[in-house]
Amino acid sequence: MKKQFKRTTLLLLAAVMAASMAGCGNGGGNSSTPSSSTPNSSGSSTGASDAAPSRDPIEYELMFSEAASQPYVEETWLFPKVIKEKFNVTLKVMPIPSSSYGDKVNMAIASQSIPDIMNSVDLNTLNDMGSKGMFLNMAKYLDQMPNAQTAFAARSDLSICKASEDAWYALPSKVPSPNLPKTSIDFITMIRGDILKEQGLSVPTTYDELYDVFKALKTAYPDSYPWVTRMKNNTLIWTLAPSVGLSMDITDYTMWDEASGKFKTALDDENFKFLVDFMRKCYAEGLLDQEYAISDTTTWEDKIIAGKGFFSIDYFARPETMTNAAVSGGNTSYTLNPILPPATENGEAKVYAKNVPVSYQGISAKVEAPERLMEVYDWWFFSEEGAMLGYFGEEGVSYTIGSDKKVSYVYSDDANSVTSIASKYGVDYYGFCGLMPGDFGYTIDFENDPNMSDPAKETYRVYQGQTVGSCPAVNYTGDALETRKDFTANLQTAMIGEIDKFIMGQRPMSEWDAFIAEFNAQGYDAYIEAKNTML
């Protein structure tokens, strides 16, 4: 039977939020704060009438993970400028390359020398170190954060951010919104549309068809590996899990059992083993990149652009970014097309809708004048105006608003795609936006945007409404948090590596049950038991 998924009723919650804010000042916010103004249609969303009362200047250090594809540009990034104008608060931005960011975070925490604001920190780390006094407990400032209170009341899924009713250390970043598919979908499947057309092949809709397409492409391009990726096997399997009827957690190979209302291992589920065996067969026949387990982003990009691979699983924006890169390099016929995943009889050709924020950030418990910073974040991460700034930028500069709150991008010579607009203005970035504009009824007018690239339009078109609900999110505390930390430190990477051995043929599938027993002996089943105590 087809697994049933728990669905987060985000649209209903957004409606509740809108209703709770109706009539409370300009644009639906609380009229007693500067955070409630609605972006106007005549220019900047931060006019003088919206400015906060004059205050002494103050500066905060903000350390963030800088993506190579979206580097920090002080001259054009919008949010530091707007926050300075609105609150007299200067954010001293400290970009750290994403490749080394995790190490920097760990070093800062270990040395107990963290900046005022630390972007992209693991939720459990924030809860753990927050309880020990390293990160600010923002629950103490909720009375000064009316927009945050409204958001928490309207969206039950935001409770994942809190360690308890009295302990809140994690600011939610890029909270998913069903009105904006890019915010609610992480990974999708994609394939070279121009190569399919060249070879007279149809888009595969089943795993048998996908295998046949791989075989045909391998025959036509013997030096290629039709399936190339930079993702680990847990991410690949998680992305494909709805297609075989699994409700799976990306972090730990557990699955949600609707009947019992608990998590259990996915390792002994036949649908999970089907995906592992499919990858094993593809690897053995040279259809899956032999370096898939060690490929980094640059290596993968080179292969998918140069025609060394044709099918992949990656982020929602990748069809546009890779197509643009290839065309800019001279391959004007190149198209990397979004496609729905293949599906079995028990699955659906859909992907998961995220039910938790993309990332979290923490504030140092030693930060100066915390109430000043909380006022900024209450506006920036939880108000309508702040949501528009964080995701779209500044009205008239990077976007315009049409009828029915449909947003169109503003293009320029150095920002001629959705992705390059985000890069230029520092918008739609992990850590620099909280609630999404979709929570306030905004959508992207991709069908009528004359400048949006065809790959970007096609990605929105293909995946509009094509999601299933994720399994329940879990916030670990107490003994379960310690068990979780032990799992991530000692078992998580080892499990990924051991499953790679099966995919690569280094271990026969006949040893699968022994593999499960090995990890249960190391505490995997005890970890799942502890996880269930958090439900």
Disulfide bonds with the S-S distance in Angstrom:
none
